[in-house]
Amino acid sequence: MPYPGMPVTVMHLGVVERAVVDEVRDGGRTLVVGGVPFTLRRLNGWFVREGEPYYGTRLVLTAPPEDR
């Protein structure tokens, strides 16, 4: 279950950026990271930046490989 302060990875076109969850909304279906909301998509189960298609900028809830 996501929580505020949780480390996450933002992925966009092969670019990987580390970030932290600022806020959890909608019972965990919306996560705010860096002031930007990411919503959980039913189609693929990814958190995608609000307003983008299901394959857009996504949020990964695991640490990048170099941090493991």
Secondary structure as GFF3:
##gff-version 3
##sequence-region A 1 68
A	DSSP	beta_strand	7	12	.	.	.	ID=ss1
A	DSSP	beta_strand	15	25	.	.	.	ID=ss2
A	DSSP	three_ten_helix	26	28	.	.	.	ID=ss3
A	DSSP	beta_strand	30	33	.	.	.	ID=ss4
A	DSSP	beta_strand	36	40	.	.	.	ID=ss5
A	DSSP	beta_strand	47	49	.	.	.	ID=ss6
A	DSSP	beta_strand	58	60	.	.	.	ID=ss7
A	DSSP	three_ten_helix	65	67	.	.	.	ID=ss8
###
